Amino acid sequence: MHDVNEFWNWFSDNNERLTMLGDLDEKGQQSLLDELQERLEAYCEGLTYEMGEPTPSGRTLTFSAEGDMDLFRYVVELVDNAPDLDWWEFVAFKQPKGTDLKVTFDKYRFETKQMYFMQLESEEEPDILGIRVALPDPVADDDDQLVGVYVTLEAMIGEFDCSTLIGYLDTCAVPPEPFKAGFRPLDDFPEFVEWFKKQREK
């Protein structure tokens, strides 16, 4: 476990197959992707990957710790030791996708245009971000919905910021007049996070 060279040696040995993944049949593709995940878990259990769609300049392979900060250093080590291979770009952590998103998680679909947020401040932990997200159709005490909201925030600002900044998250229904109640459109959240990081650095 944690032998980064073993993972990259396997990847380099299979670079041609991975690069030509689209030429394999469905069974062959799944088998190779399963093997990639197995090799990744052999390096560090708990890591996952996302493979981007091919473009004229190549393909992105993003490694994730799925928000587990104890594993962040292994993601960084993995990408820092990545070989220089044509066609591939290796990225640490899920990257921000911005605003106006539609995210599906379990049986839920989250549209950021229909959601709002407010900051929950804590005098005891001013460097930790507490967030309340207002939803059009909240379901009380539903952990899957709460996880889905977190996944939506992660998609907006990226895995690293989401994991290191947000210490508390809850949900509520969108009030009749959200702005008067102190909420902001959720699509303002990435801009707010950048502001929060600057305030924290002062």
Number of C-alpha atoms within 10 A of each C-alpha: 11 15 11 19 14 15 21 20 13 12 18 16 10 13 17 10 15 18 15 10 17 13 11 13 10 10 9 13 17 13 11 16 16 12 12 19 15 15 17 24 16 17 20 20 15 14 20 18 19 13 12 12 10 14 9 6 10 13 17 17 18 19 23 24 25 18 21 14 14 8 16 20 10 20 20 17 13 24 19 13 11 20 16 10 10 11 14 18 17 18 20 21 24 21 17 17 15 17 19 14 16 12 16 14 14 9 8 12 14 19 18 22 14 14 21 26 24 19 17 14 13 11 7 7 10 11 17 18 20 18 17 16 24 24 20 14 10 15 14 11 9 9 10 14 20 18 14 19 26 18 20 22 27 22 20 24 22 20 23 21 20 20 18 13 15 17 13 12 16 14 19 16 16 19 15 8 9 17 13 9 11 12 19 19 17 23 21 17 21 19 13 14 17 13 11 15 14 10 10 11 7 5
